[in-house]
């Protein structure tokens, strides 16, 4: 095992930036350089306003930047100096060609491998950090093997990330496990030991799991699929609760105390979002289909369909409660990111709920503490959301600078992201500024402890996984065959 002095990470996004920032802080004797072709992104990493929001990230960056942590667009220099090279680039779902809508597009991974093979000399450990389909590491190996440089030798490892946005720094500093996959030969095992030694600066060795490369790659896809499955499972139960009078929160608590099931990921909501869950399940489905495992593919497809169903069901409930029409009515949407403590909107359920309501002619006043006006408009103007009429977004959507502004003169207030600040709003003030009857639709169950107070104020409260309160307008029983809005064609935003 040789001494690692320099680490390079290609890709300064949600994974590469935070991961290498923590490595730099925990390994002060190692120089870490994060590189990217996007000059604006690198400039942001070198500024006081980072390109991504993550609690604790700013402090970690400032403690290392300029010492042993650097952000640069000089990719060739970083590759030449590096002992370990992380590939942490985007692997989006293909939007055209074979596997369209399901398969992972590996063009950026391939481009990185070719650039490394062209530039690098000596011994390099190349680490697959991006989420990739099983046997993707073989692509990198084959490209390296075609290199004509006799001085170039390499090992390829799989080291997938298991980060949750909003808690990424905590996940990195106190991980459940570190997974490293490599070849079952002396060279592969030495490379695994070398990367493991980096993590052992702060991670107990008992938490570092080593496997073969293919098991590591599949474990990442399977982990995200299992987590998404739990969310879809509790969301399917929430629909039953609303009709029968059960409370999905109580049901989740009851089943979560069973040690065989556990509590995590049993919070009913308007559906999961983010860059990973849907993309990785689609990838898993495509792999199963190409291997003729059609029943397995159908099983995982249903996880995604329940997620889409939950979004449509929430939008349909809003329309039903507002006397079966939201045309020309103003609705406040609180929260646009896919979860709290992040500005990431990729596959956010808020986007799709807004799409369904805009299709019905609703006017939306949107507020999110960490998502910019430009990002919201860009997401809602995407062809899969706005269709052939992106100008309609400017007609129907306004962006508020604070939540009270968003709620003024509205028929209803929708909570679509579980930001903590929404629990502490002055709802009496909000009620006075709303049209009556004033509705609250809690899509994240963040106001569960406030329902009695909200009812006393005068709100008509609707929440995921609970039967309609006695003083609310009774919505018709949801019939997906009759009331579903037009399904959205799923394309990565």
C-alpha positions as CSV (number, residue, x, y, z in Angstrom):
1,X,0.0,0.0,0.0
2,X,1.6,3.3,-1.1
3,X,1.2,6.7,0.5
4,X,-1.5,8.9,-0.9
5,X,-0.5,12.5,-1.2
6,X,-2.9,13.9,-3.8
7,X,-6.6,13.2,-4.5
8,X,-8.5,14.6,-7.5
9,X,-12.2,14.6,-7.9
10,X,-13.7,15.2,-11.3
11,X,-17.1,16.7,-10.8
12,X,-17.9,19.5,-8.4
13,X,-21.6,18.7,-7.8
14,X,-23.7,17.5,-4.9
15,X,-21.5,14.4,-4.4
16,X,-18.0,15.4,-5.4
17,X,-18.0,18.8,-3.6
18,X,-19.1,17.7,-0.1
19,X,-17.4,14.4,-0.2
20,X,-13.9,15.8,-1.0
21,X,-14.4,18.7,1.3
22,X,-14.9,16.3,4.3
23,X,-11.9,14.2,3.1
24,X,-9.7,17.3,3.1
25,X,-10.8,18.3,6.6
26,X,-10.3,14.8,8.0
27,X,-7.0,14.1,6.1
28,X,-5.0,17.3,6.5
29,X,-1.8,15.6,5.1
30,X,-3.6,14.9,1.8
31,X,-4.1,17.6,-0.9
32,X,-7.5,17.4,-2.4
33,X,-8.4,19.1,-5.7
34,X,-12.0,19.2,-7.0
35,X,-12.2,20.0,-10.7
36,X,-15.0,20.7,-13.1
37,X,-15.4,22.1,-16.7
38,X,-18.1,24.5,-15.4
39,X,-16.1,27.6,-14.6
40,X,-19.1,29.4,-12.9
41,X,-19.5,26.5,-10.6
42,X,-15.8,26.5,-9.6
43,X,-15.9,30.2,-9.1
44,X,-18.8,29.7,-6.7
45,X,-16.9,27.0,-4.7
46,X,-14.1,29.6,-4.4
47,X,-16.5,32.3,-3.2
48,X,-18.5,33.0,0.0
49,X,-21.7,31.7,-1.7
50,X,-21.3,28.1,-2.5
51,X,-23.1,26.6,-5.5
52,X,-25.1,24.2,-3.3
53,X,-26.7,24.6,0.1
54,X,-26.0,22.0,2.7
55,X,-26.0,22.6,6.5
56,X,-22.4,22.7,7.8
57,X,-20.8,22.7,4.3
58,X,-19.8,26.3,4.3
59,X,-17.9,25.9,7.6
60,X,-16.0,22.8,6.4
61,X,-15.0,24.5,3.1
62,X,-13.7,27.6,4.8
63,X,-11.7,25.5,7.3
64,X,-9.7,23.8,4.4
65,X,-10.0,25.9,1.3
66,X,-6.6,27.3,0.2
67,X,-4.8,24.9,2.6
68,X,-5.2,21.4,1.4
69,X,-8.5,21.9,-0.5
70,X,-8.6,23.5,-3.9
71,X,-11.3,24.0,-6.6
72,X,-10.1,24.3,-10.2
73,X,-10.9,24.1,-13.9
74,X,-7.4,22.8,-14.6
75,X,-8.4,19.1,-15.0
76,X,-5.2,17.9,-16.7
77,X,-2.9,19.1,-14.0
78,X,-5.1,17.6,-11.2
79,X,-5.1,14.3,-13.0
80,X,-1.3,14.2,-13.4
81,X,-0.7,14.9,-9.8
82,X,-3.4,12.6,-8.3
83,X,-2.7,9.3,-6.7
84,X,-6.5,8.6,-6.4
85,X,-9.0,10.0,-8.9
86,X,-12.7,10.1,-8.0
87,X,-15.1,10.2,-10.9
88,X,-18.1,12.0,-9.6
89,X,-20.0,13.2,-12.7
90,X,-23.6,13.2,-13.6
91,X,-25.2,10.0,-14.9
92,X,-28.7,11.2,-16.0
93,X,-31.4,9.0,-17.4
94,X,-31.2,8.8,-21.2
95,X,-33.8,11.0,-23.0
96,X,-33.4,9.4,-26.4
97,X,-32.3,6.2,-28.2
98,X,-32.1,2.7,-26.7
99,X,-33.2,2.6,-23.1
100,X,-34.8,6.1,-23.3
101,X,-36.4,7.1,-20.1
102,X,-34.8,4.3,-18.1
103,X,-31.2,3.5,-18.8
104,X,-28.4,5.6,-17.3
105,X,-26.4,7.8,-19.7
106,X,-22.8,7.1,-19.1
107,X,-21.3,9.5,-21.6
108,X,-19.8,11.7,-18.9
109,X,-18.2,8.7,-17.2
110,X,-16.8,7.5,-20.5
111,X,-15.4,11.0,-21.3
112,X,-13.7,11.1,-17.9
113,X,-12.1,7.7,-18.4
114,X,-10.8,8.7,-21.8
115,X,-9.4,11.9,-20.5
116,X,-7.6,10.1,-17.6
117,X,-6.2,7.5,-20.0
118,X,-4.9,10.3,-22.3
119,X,-3.3,12.4,-19.6
120,X,-2.3,10.2,-16.7
121,X,1.1,8.5,-16.2
122,X,2.3,6.1,-13.5
123,X,0.0,4.3,-11.1
124,X,-3.5,5.6,-10.5
125,X,-6.4,4.4,-8.5
126,X,-9.6,5.4,-10.3
127,X,-12.7,5.4,-8.1
128,X,-16.2,5.2,-9.4
129,X,-18.2,7.6,-7.2
130,X,-21.1,8.3,-9.5
131,X,-24.1,6.1,-9.3
132,X,-23.8,3.7,-12.3
133,X,-25.4,0.4,-13.5
134,X,-23.8,-2.9,-12.7
135,X,-20.6,-3.6,-14.6
136,X,-20.1,0.1,-15.6
137,X,-16.6,-0.2,-14.1
138,X,-15.8,-2.5,-17.0
139,X,-16.2,0.4,-19.4
140,X,-13.4,2.3,-17.5
141,X,-11.2,-0.7,-17.4
142,X,-11.5,-1.4,-21.1
143,X,-10.7,2.2,-22.0
144,X,-7.6,2.1,-19.8
145,X,-6.5,-1.2,-21.3
146,X,-6.5,0.3,-24.7
147,X,-4.0,3.0,-23.6
148,X,-0.7,2.8,-25.5
149,X,1.3,4.3,-22.6
150,X,3.5,1.6,-21.1
151,X,4.0,3.8,-18.0
152,X,0.3,3.8,-17.1
153,X,-1.0,1.3,-14.6
154,X,-4.3,1.5,-12.8
155,X,-6.9,-0.1,-10.5
156,X,-10.6,0.7,-10.8
157,X,-12.7,0.7,-7.6
158,X,-16.4,1.3,-6.9
159,X,-17.1,3.5,-3.9
160,X,-20.7,4.6,-4.1
161,X,-22.0,7.5,-1.9
162,X,-24.9,7.0,0.5
163,X,-25.7,10.6,1.2
164,X,-29.0,12.2,2.1
165,X,-29.3,15.8,1.0
166,X,-29.8,18.1,3.9
167,X,-27.7,15.8,6.2
168,X,-24.8,15.1,3.8
169,X,-22.0,16.5,6.0
170,X,-23.3,14.5,9.0
171,X,-23.6,11.4,6.7
172,X,-20.0,11.9,5.6
173,X,-18.5,12.5,9.0
174,X,-20.5,9.7,10.7
175,X,-21.4,7.2,8.0
176,X,-23.5,4.1,8.5
177,X,-20.9,2.3,6.3
178,X,-18.3,2.9,3.6
179,X,-18.6,0.5,0.7
180,X,-15.6,-0.2,-1.5
181,X,-15.7,-2.7,-4.4
182,X,-12.6,-3.9,-6.3
183,X,-11.0,-6.9,-8.0
184,X,-10.4,-10.1,-6.0
185,X,-6.7,-10.2,-6.9
186,X,-3.6,-8.8,-5.2
187,X,-3.6,-5.5,-7.1
188,X,-7.3,-5.0,-6.5
189,X,-7.0,-5.8,-2.8
190,X,-4.1,-3.4,-2.4
191,X,-6.1,-0.6,-4.0
192,X,-9.0,-1.3,-1.7
193,X,-6.7,-1.1,1.3
194,X,-5.3,2.2,0.0
195,X,-8.7,3.8,-0.3
196,X,-9.8,2.3,3.0
197,X,-6.8,3.9,4.7
198,X,-8.1,7.3,3.6
199,X,-11.5,6.7,5.3
200,X,-9.9,5.2,8.3
201,X,-8.6,8.6,9.3
202,X,-12.1,9.1,10.8
203,X,-14.3,6.0,10.1
204,X,-13.9,2.9,12.2
205,X,-12.6,0.0,10.2
206,X,-15.6,-2.1,11.2
207,X,-17.8,0.2,9.2
208,X,-15.8,-0.2,6.0
209,X,-17.4,-3.0,3.8
210,X,-15.4,-4.5,1.0
211,X,-16.9,-6.5,-1.9
212,X,-16.3,-7.2,-5.5
213,X,-16.9,-4.4,-7.9
214,X,-20.2,-5.6,-9.2
215,X,-21.8,-6.1,-5.8
216,X,-20.8,-2.6,-4.8
217,X,-22.4,-1.1,-7.9
218,X,-25.6,-3.1,-7.5
219,X,-25.8,-2.3,-3.7
220,X,-26.1,1.4,-4.5
221,X,-29.0,0.9,-6.8
222,X,-30.7,-1.6,-4.5
223,X,-30.3,0.7,-1.4
224,X,-32.1,3.6,-3.1
225,X,-34.8,1.3,-4.5
226,X,-35.5,-0.2,-1.1
227,X,-35.7,3.3,0.5
228,X,-38.1,4.5,-2.2
229,X,-40.1,1.3,-1.8
230,X,-40.7,2.1,1.9
231,X,-42.0,5.6,1.0
232,X,-44.3,4.3,-1.7
233,X,-45.6,1.6,0.7
234,X,-46.6,4.1,3.5
235,X,-48.0,6.5,0.9
236,X,-50.3,3.7,-0.5
237,X,-51.5,3.2,3.1
238,X,-52.2,6.9,3.4
239,X,-54.8,6.8,0.7
240,X,-56.6,4.1,2.6
241,X,-56.4,6.0,5.8
242,X,-58.0,9.1,4.4
243,X,-61.1,7.1,3.4
244,X,-61.4,4.8,6.4
245,X,-60.7,7.3,9.2
246,X,-57.3,5.8,10.2
247,X,-54.4,8.2,10.8
248,X,-51.3,7.2,8.7
249,X,-49.1,8.8,11.4
250,X,-50.5,6.5,14.0
251,X,-50.3,3.5,11.7
252,X,-46.6,4.3,10.8
253,X,-45.8,4.6,14.5
254,X,-47.5,1.3,15.3
255,X,-45.7,-0.7,12.5
256,X,-42.4,1.2,13.0
257,X,-42.0,-0.1,16.5
258,X,-41.7,-3.6,15.0
259,X,-37.9,-4.1,14.9
260,X,-38.3,-6.1,11.7
261,X,-39.6,-3.0,10.0
262,X,-38.2,0.0,11.8
263,X,-39.2,3.7,11.9
264,X,-37.1,5.3,9.1
265,X,-38.8,6.3,5.8
266,X,-42.3,5.7,7.0
267,X,-43.3,9.4,6.8
268,X,-46.3,9.8,4.4
269,X,-46.1,12.7,2.1
270,X,-46.8,13.9,-1.5
271,X,-44.0,11.6,-2.7
272,X,-40.3,11.3,-2.9
273,X,-38.1,13.4,-5.2
274,X,-34.4,14.2,-5.6
275,X,-31.8,13.2,-8.1
276,X,-31.4,9.6,-7.0
277,X,-34.5,7.5,-6.2
278,X,-36.3,7.7,-9.5
279,X,-33.2,7.7,-11.6
280,X,-31.8,4.6,-9.8
281,X,-35.0,2.7,-9.9
282,X,-35.4,3.4,-13.6
283,X,-31.9,2.1,-14.1
284,X,-32.7,-1.0,-12.1
285,X,-35.9,-1.6,-14.1
286,X,-33.9,-1.3,-17.3
287,X,-31.3,-3.8,-16.2
288,X,-34.0,-6.3,-15.2
289,X,-35.7,-5.8,-18.6
290,X,-32.6,-6.3,-20.6
291,X,-31.9,-9.5,-18.6
292,X,-35.5,-10.7,-19.2
293,X,-36.4,-10.4,-15.5
294,X,-39.8,-8.9,-16.5
295,X,-41.6,-9.7,-13.2
296,X,-38.8,-8.1,-11.2
297,X,-38.9,-5.0,-13.5
298,X,-42.7,-4.7,-13.0
299,X,-42.3,-4.9,-9.2
300,X,-40.0,-1.9,-9.1
301,X,-42.0,-0.1,-11.7
302,X,-44.9,-0.1,-9.3
303,X,-42.9,1.8,-6.7
304,X,-42.6,4.7,-9.2
305,X,-46.2,4.5,-10.2
306,X,-47.4,4.8,-6.6
307,X,-45.2,7.9,-6.2
308,X,-46.8,9.5,-9.3
309,X,-50.2,8.4,-8.0
310,X,-49.6,10.1,-4.7
311,X,-48.7,13.4,-6.4
312,X,-51.8,13.3,-8.6
313,X,-54.0,12.3,-5.7
314,X,-52.9,15.3,-3.6
315,X,-53.6,17.7,-6.5
316,X,-57.0,16.0,-7.2
317,X,-57.9,16.4,-3.5
318,X,-57.1,20.1,-3.6
319,X,-59.4,20.6,-6.7
320,X,-62.2,18.5,-5.1
321,X,-62.1,20.4,-1.8
322,X,-62.1,23.8,-3.6
323,X,-65.5,23.0,-5.0
324,X,-64.2,21.1,-7.9
325,X,-62.4,24.0,-9.6
326,X,-59.2,26.0,-9.1
327,X,-59.5,28.0,-12.3
328,X,-58.4,31.6,-11.6
329,X,-58.0,30.9,-7.9
330,X,-54.8,31.9,-6.2
331,X,-53.0,29.2,-4.2
332,X,-50.0,29.6,-2.0
333,X,-47.3,26.9,-2.5
334,X,-44.9,26.8,0.5
335,X,-41.8,24.8,-0.4
336,X,-40.4,23.9,-3.8
337,X,-37.2,21.9,-3.1
338,X,-37.6,18.2,-3.0
339,X,-36.9,18.1,0.8
340,X,-35.9,20.5,3.6
341,X,-32.4,21.8,4.1
342,X,-31.5,21.7,0.4
343,X,-32.0,24.0,-2.6
344,X,-32.1,21.0,-4.9
345,X,-35.4,20.7,-7.0
346,X,-34.6,17.7,-9.1
347,X,-37.7,15.6,-9.5
348,X,-39.3,17.5,-6.6
349,X,-42.9,16.5,-6.0
350,X,-43.7,20.3,-5.8
351,X,-43.0,20.6,-9.5
352,X,-45.6,18.0,-10.5
353,X,-48.2,19.2,-8.0
354,X,-47.8,22.7,-9.5
355,X,-48.0,21.3,-13.0
356,X,-51.4,19.6,-12.3
357,X,-52.8,22.7,-10.7
358,X,-51.6,25.0,-13.5
359,X,-53.3,22.6,-15.9
360,X,-56.5,23.4,-14.0
361,X,-55.9,27.1,-14.4
362,X,-54.8,27.9,-10.9
363,X,-52.6,30.9,-10.1
364,X,-49.7,29.9,-7.9
365,X,-47.7,32.1,-5.5
366,X,-44.6,30.1,-4.6
367,X,-42.2,30.5,-1.7
368,X,-39.1,28.5,-0.8
369,X,-36.3,29.8,1.4
370,X,-33.4,28.2,-0.6
371,X,-34.6,27.9,-4.2
372,X,-34.1,30.9,-6.5
373,X,-36.8,32.5,-8.6
374,X,-34.8,31.6,-11.7
375,X,-34.7,27.9,-10.7
376,X,-38.5,27.7,-10.0
377,X,-39.4,29.3,-13.3
378,X,-36.9,27.1,-15.2
379,X,-38.4,24.0,-13.7
380,X,-42.0,24.9,-14.4
381,X,-41.1,26.0,-17.9
382,X,-39.6,22.7,-18.8
383,X,-41.5,21.1,-21.8
384,X,-42.6,18.1,-19.7
385,X,-44.3,20.5,-17.2
386,X,-45.5,23.5,-19.3
387,X,-46.1,21.6,-22.5
388,X,-46.0,23.7,-25.7
389,X,-46.9,26.9,-23.8
390,X,-44.1,27.9,-21.5
391,X,-45.5,31.5,-21.6
392,X,-48.3,30.2,-19.4
393,X,-45.9,30.0,-16.5
394,X,-45.4,33.7,-16.4
395,X,-49.2,34.2,-16.4
396,X,-50.0,31.7,-13.7
397,X,-46.9,31.8,-11.4
398,X,-45.5,34.5,-9.1
399,X,-42.5,34.0,-6.7
400,X,-42.8,35.4,-3.2
401,X,-39.9,36.7,-1.1
402,X,-41.5,35.5,2.2
403,X,-44.3,33.2,3.2
404,X,-46.8,35.8,4.3
405,X,-46.6,37.5,0.9
406,X,-47.3,34.2,-0.8
407,X,-50.4,33.6,1.3
408,X,-52.0,37.0,0.8
409,X,-55.5,36.9,-1.0
410,X,-55.3,33.1,-1.6
411,X,-58.0,30.5,-1.4
412,X,-55.7,27.8,-0.1
413,X,-52.2,27.3,1.3
414,X,-50.2,24.2,0.2
415,X,-47.2,22.9,2.2
416,X,-45.1,20.9,-0.3
417,X,-41.7,20.8,1.5
418,X,-41.2,20.1,5.2
419,X,-39.1,23.2,6.0
420,X,-39.1,23.7,9.8
421,X,-40.0,27.4,9.5
422,X,-43.5,26.5,8.3
423,X,-44.3,25.1,11.8
424,X,-43.6,28.5,13.3
425,X,-45.6,30.8,11.0
426,X,-48.2,33.2,12.5
427,X,-51.2,31.4,11.1
428,X,-53.7,33.8,12.6
429,X,-52.0,36.5,10.5
430,X,-52.1,34.3,7.5
431,X,-55.8,33.5,8.0
432,X,-56.8,37.2,8.2
433,X,-55.2,37.8,4.8
434,X,-56.7,34.8,3.0
435,X,-60.1,34.5,1.2
436,X,-62.7,32.4,3.0
437,X,-63.2,29.6,3.4
438,X,-59.5,29.3,3.9
439,X,-57.9,25.9,3.3
440,X,-54.6,24.4,4.4
441,X,-53.4,21.3,2.5
442,X,-50.5,19.8,4.4
443,X,-48.6,17.6,2.0
444,X,-45.8,16.9,4.4
445,X,-47.7,16.5,7.7
446,X,-45.5,19.3,9.3
447,X,-48.5,20.8,11.1
448,X,-49.8,17.6,12.8
449,X,-49.5,19.1,16.2
450,X,-51.2,22.3,15.2
451,X,-54.5,21.0,13.7
452,X,-56.6,21.8,16.7
453,X,-55.3,25.4,16.8
454,X,-55.7,25.8,13.1
455,X,-59.3,24.6,13.3
456,X,-60.0,27.1,16.1
457,X,-58.6,29.9,14.0
458,X,-61.0,29.0,11.2
459,X,-58.9,27.0,8.7
460,X,-60.3,24.0,6.9
461,X,-57.5,21.5,7.2
462,X,-56.6,18.7,4.9
463,X,-53.6,16.5,5.4
464,X,-52.0,13.5,3.9
465,X,-53.2,10.2,5.4
466,X,-56.1,11.6,7.6
467,X,-59.8,11.7,7.0
468,X,-61.3,15.1,6.2
469,X,-62.1,17.1,9.3
470,X,-65.8,17.5,10.2
471,X,-65.9,21.2,9.4
472,X,-64.3,20.9,6.0
473,X,-65.9,20.5,2.6
474,X,-66.2,16.8,2.0
475,X,-64.3,15.8,-1.1
476,X,-65.7,13.1,-3.4
477,X,-64.1,9.7,-2.9
478,X,-61.0,9.8,-5.1
479,X,-61.4,7.7,-8.3
480,X,-58.1,7.6,-10.2
481,X,-59.8,6.5,-13.4
482,X,-62.1,9.5,-13.4
483,X,-60.0,12.3,-11.7
484,X,-56.4,11.7,-12.5
485,X,-54.8,14.7,-14.3
486,X,-53.0,13.8,-17.5
487,X,-49.9,11.8,-16.6
488,X,-46.6,13.6,-16.9
489,X,-44.0,12.2,-19.3
490,X,-41.1,11.5,-17.0
491,X,-37.9,13.3,-18.2
492,X,-35.1,14.4,-16.0
493,X,-35.3,18.1,-15.2
